[in-house]
Amino acid sequence: MGKAFYRFILSFLIVITVCVSAFGIYSYNSVTRDATQRAIANNEMLLNISKDKIDGALLELDKNLIQNGLVIETFDGLSLPTSQSTDYLSQKKNINLNNFVVHLNAGSEILDGVTIYFKNENVFLTSTGRFSQSEFWDQKITEIIAENNNNIWAGPRKIYSRIYDRKIWGISYIRQLPLITEYKKACFIANIDLAKLSILVDAFEDKYHSKSIYVVDDDGIVIVDKDKELIGKDISVLPFMENALNIDDGYNFDTDENNNEILISYTKSDVA
């Protein structure tokens, strides 16, 4: 897959689909026009609420990784003692680093886990121990790190969850370290559980009687779905998604796969 796959977060769309057949959009009386305008306004409000929730969670995660990256650079450096180190300072550093990863895992409501990768040693440090590159369970991540030295969003894809002991749909955010120089010696790998991310839109959908809320990438792959049934699925094949994927912001009236009239509102994420 090309690099564009890993840049989806730059321009993913938040798509809200609301059934509007009850508004009678084909009638021309003023009551219906007012109802349609209210539907558009409600859709826009719901769109912005959902966008703020999703963007806010992802930006908060990035901010936490930056803050913790500065901590690990300042106090623990970017070299990793061997697990067999016997001197007191090395053992203490190993304990501190392990506790640090446990702390990272507890720092977000959308995380499945955080790993620190030390490039010089080719070692992944997790809350359950350290793994060599060949032992690490997510070989796709090792390929991405080898090919790219930037901060990357990878997914949506199936990731192994040590919480559930099975594969789940997720996206991985790779934040390179150190933050202040070009030569990167380590990185954080934060795995985001897309089912947990989807929960963030639950509280708003029923209130406004909307039919569905999706966050999709540039290719039309679903990242967030309130019902969680479409996560990881390609909905670009649906005719009414074509405009939403080609236009940055706004709304349009269309028909869904069942030929029902719908109102689609859409915008871009602010996450970069």
C-alpha positions in Angstrom: 0.0 0.0 0.0 1.3 3.5 -0.8 2.1 6.3 1.5 -1.2 7.9 0.9 -2.8 5.1 2.9 -0.9 6.3 5.9 -1.9 9.9 5.4 -5.6 9.4 5.5 -6.0 11.3 8.7 -5.0 14.5 6.9 -8.3 14.6 5.1 -10.8 12.1 6.4 -14.5 13.1 6.3 -17.1 13.0 9.0 -20.3 12.0 7.3 -23.7 12.2 8.8 -26.6 10.7 7.0 -30.1 11.6 8.2 -33.4 10.3 6.8 -35.4 13.3 5.7 -38.3 11.7 3.8 -40.6 12.8 6.7 -39.8 16.4 5.8 -41.4 16.0 2.4 -38.5 17.7 0.5 -40.5 17.6 -2.7 -43.3 19.8 -1.4 -43.1 23.5 -1.9 -45.0 25.0 1.0 -43.3 27.2 3.5 -43.8 24.8 6.4 -41.8 22.1 4.5 -39.1 24.6 3.5 -38.7 25.6 7.2 -38.6 22.0 8.2 -35.9 21.3 5.6 -33.8 24.2 6.8 -34.2 23.0 10.4 -32.9 19.6 9.3 -29.9 21.1 7.6 -29.2 23.3 10.7 -29.6 20.3 13.0 -27.3 18.2 10.8 -24.7 20.9 10.8 -24.8 21.2 14.6 -24.6 17.4 15.0 -21.7 17.3 12.5 -19.7 19.9 14.5 -20.4 18.2 17.8 -19.2 14.8 16.5 -16.2 16.4 14.7 -15.2 18.1 17.9 -15.5 14.9 19.9 -13.5 12.8 17.5 -10.9 15.4 16.7 -10.6 16.3 20.3 -9.8 12.8 21.4 -7.2 12.3 18.7 -5.5 15.7 19.3 -5.5 15.0 23.1 -3.8 11.7 22.4 -1.1 13.4 20.3 -0.6 16.1 23.0 -0.1 13.4 25.6 2.5 11.6 23.5 4.4 14.8 23.0 4.4 15.6 26.7 5.4 12.1 27.6 8.0 12.1 24.8 9.7 15.1 26.4 9.6 13.3 29.8 11.3 10.2 28.5 13.9 12.2 26.6 14.7 14.3 29.6 14.8 11.7 32.4 15.3 8.3 30.7 17.0 9.2 27.5 16.5 7.1 24.3 18.8 4.1 25.0 17.5 1.0 26.6 19.4 -1.1 29.1 19.4 -4.8 28.4 17.0 -6.9 30.4 20.0 -8.8 31.9 21.6 -5.6 33.2 22.7 -6.1 36.8 23.8 -2.7 38.0 21.4 -0.7 40.1 20.9 2.2 37.7 20.1 0.0 34.8 17.6 -2.1 36.8 16.0 1.1 38.1 15.7 2.5 34.6 14.1 -0.7 33.3 11.6 -0.5 36.1 10.9 3.1 35.4 10.4 2.5 31.7 8.0 -0.4 32.3 6.0 1.7 34.7 6.1 4.5 32.2 4.5 2.3 29.5 1.8 1.1 31.9 1.1 4.8 32.6 0.8 5.5 28.9 -1.8 2.7 28.5 -4.0 4.2 31.1 -3.9 7.7 29.7 -6.8 7.7 27.2 -10.3 6.4 26.8 -9.7 5.3 23.2 -6.4 3.5 23.5 -5.9 -0.2 23.3 -2.2 0.1 24.2 1.0 2.1 23.8 4.4 0.6 22.9 7.8 2.3 22.9 10.2 1.2 20.1 13.9 1.7 20.5 15.4 1.8 17.0 19.1 1.3 17.9 18.3 -1.9 19.9 15.3 -3.0 17.7 13.4 -3.6 20.9 9.7 -3.0 21.6 8.8 -2.2 25.2 5.2 -2.9 26.2 3.4 -3.0 29.5 3.8 -6.8 29.5 7.5 -6.8 28.8 10.1 -6.3 26.0 10.1 -7.9 22.6 12.7 -8.1 19.9 11.7 -6.9 16.4 11.4 -10.5 15.2 9.2 -11.5 18.2 6.9 -8.5 18.1 3.3 -9.4 17.2 2.7 -6.5 14.8 5.1 -7.0 11.9 3.2 -4.4 9.8 4.3 -1.7 12.3 8.0 -2.8 12.0 7.7 -2.4 8.2 6.1 1.1 8.5 8.8 2.2 10.9 11.5 0.9 8.6 10.1 2.8 5.6 9.2 6.1 7.2 10.7 8.5 9.7 7.7 10.8 10.0 4.7 10.7 12.3 2.2 8.4 10.7 -1.4 7.3 11.1 -1.8 3.7 9.9 -5.1 2.0 9.3 -7.9 1.2 9.7 -6.6 -2.3 10.0 -6.9 -5.4 12.2 -4.5 -5.1 15.2 -3.8 -7.6 17.9 -5.3 -6.5 21.2 -3.6 -7.8 24.3 -6.6 -6.5 26.3 -9.0 -8.8 24.5 -6.5 -11.4 23.3 -7.8 -11.2 19.8 -7.7 -9.0 16.7 -9.8 -5.8 16.7 -10.3 -3.0 14.2 -7.9 -0.1 15.0 -5.6 2.6 13.8 -2.1 3.1 14.9 -0.4 6.4 15.5 3.4 6.5 15.4 5.0 9.5 17.1 8.7 9.6 16.4 11.3 10.5 19.1 13.2 12.6 19.9 10.9 15.5 19.1 13.5 18.2 18.5 16.0 16.6 16.2 15.9 15.1 12.7 17.6 11.9 13.7 14.9 9.7 15.3 16.1 7.1 17.8 12.8 5.8 19.1 9.0 6.2 18.7 5.7 5.7 20.5 3.2 3.4 18.8 -0.4 4.1 20.1 -3.1 1.7 19.0 -6.5 3.2 19.0 -9.5 0.9 19.4 -12.1 2.0 16.8 -15.0 0.5 18.7 -14.0 2.8 21.7 -13.6 5.7 19.3 -17.1 5.1 17.9 -18.6 5.3 21.4 -17.8 9.0 21.3 -20.7 9.6 18.9 -23.2 7.5 20.8 -24.6 10.2 23.0 -25.6 12.5 20.2 -27.2 10.4 17.6 -30.5 9.5 19.3 -31.0 13.0 20.5 -31.2 14.3 16.9 -32.9 11.2 15.4 -30.2 10.7 12.9 -29.9 7.6 10.9 -26.1 7.1 11.0 -22.8 8.8 11.6 -19.6 7.7 9.9 -16.0 8.8 9.9 -14.3 7.6 6.8 -10.9 7.9 5.2 -10.2 9.2 1.7 -10.9 5.8 0.2 -14.3 5.5 1.9 -13.2 3.0 4.6 -15.2 3.4 7.8 -13.2 4.4 10.8 -16.1 5.3 13.1 -19.6 3.9 13.1 -22.0 4.3 16.0 -23.4 0.7 15.6 -19.8 -0.5 15.0 -21.1 -2.9 12.2 -19.4 -1.0 9.3 -16.0 -0.4 10.9 -13.3 -1.4 8.4 -15.8 -1.7 5.6 -15.6 0.1 2.2 -18.7 2.3 1.7 -17.3 4.2 -1.2 -19.3 1.8 -3.4 -22.5 3.4 -2.3 -23.7 5.9 -4.9 -24.6 8.6 -2.3 -21.0 8.5 -0.9 -19.4 9.8 -4.1 -20.1 13.5 -3.5 -19.3 13.3 0.2 -15.8 11.9 -0.7 -15.1 14.5 -3.4 -16.3 17.6 -1.5 -14.6 19.1 1.5 -17.5 20.7 3.3 -21.3 21.2 3.0 -24.3 19.1 2.4 -26.5 17.6 -0.4 -29.7 15.7 -0.8 -29.5 12.3 -2.4 -31.0 8.8 -2.2 -29.6 5.9 -0.2 -29.2 2.3 -1.3 -32.9 1.7 -0.6 -34.0 4.7 -2.7 -35.0 6.7 0.4 -34.4 10.5 0.3 -31.5 11.5 2.6 -29.6 14.6 3.7 -25.9 14.1 3.9 -23.7 16.7 5.7 -19.9 16.4 5.6 -16.7 18.1 6.5 -13.0 17.4 7.0 -11.2 16.6 10.2 -8.8 19.2 11.6 -6.4 16.4 12.7 -3.1 16.4 10.8 
